[in-house]
Amino acid sequence: MSPSVVYYLDHIQTITESDVSELLPFLSQERRETMGRYRFPKDRIQSVLAYLLLRYGLIRDHGITQIPEILKTERGKPYFAENSEICFNLSHCETAVACGFSSRPIGVDVQQRVPYKASLAEYFMTADERNTAVLGNADLEFTRLWTVKESYGKYLGSGICYSMADTQLQEGASSDGYIIRSHCIGDGFLSVCAEEEIPVKKISFHQLRACFVGSVGSNIEREHI
């Protein structure tokens, strides 16, 4: 059975393009093209780290050194074309990247703390959720609930294309067979929606780098042309 885990790196705003330059040969052609479309360095760095975190999990837990072909559903959720027993999901924001693995569908979302915005809250929060948020730390609850609802949408495969404002979600096990957990990381949240309890593990950029560079990564496929 596929090991289930969510790996994440935080404080990635301290990582520079120079820091990740030696890791570019481990990106696929598609990922390099995606990265090249981003205007700002921070977005390019997030793209690099998310992809490498996916490779890190495949290498560490599955012994897969050459990344399988990745396809997307009609709604854009990525999956492995010939490794259906490994489900994965990626997420990144300005301060963190995350990648979750499971043998069943999984949704992962990470977000740095953002200020409460009434107009956006009406888009994705129920009336009860908005009332609860403004009675407490509105910014934190706004951020937490966004990650919860996006992780649920990614688990379903619909992304944010569902009736978020009419869907009240609770952490823990649901009657529909999924479990949602949110984790406070730094000044933000990481939420996971899956059909089982999944451990969340923090790794450092040093650990990620060591997986690919030097003797440790000597057998890892380099995809750069």
SULNORQUI-V79071 format. One record per run of one state. SS is the DSSP state (H for helix, E for strand, C for the rest). FROM is the first residue (numbers start at 1). TO is the last residue. If there is no record, write none. Layout:
SS:FROM:TO ; SS:FROM:TO
This chain:
C:1:4 ; E:5:10 ; C:11:11 ; H:12:14 ; C:15:16 ; H:17:26 ; C:27:28 ; H:29:36 ; C:37:40 ; H:41:62 ; C:63:69 ; E:70:72 ; C:73:77 ; E:78:80 ; C:81:86 ; E:87:92 ; C:93:95 ; E:96:102 ; C:103:105 ; E:106:112 ; C:113:117 ; H:118:124 ; C:125:126 ; H:127:135 ; C:136:137 ; H:138:156 ; C:157:163 ; H:164:166 ; C:167:171 ; E:172:173 ; C:174:178 ; E:179:185 ; C:186:187 ; E:188:194 ; C:195:198 ; E:199:202 ; C:203:204 ; H:205:212 ; C:213:214 ; H:215:217 ; C:218:225
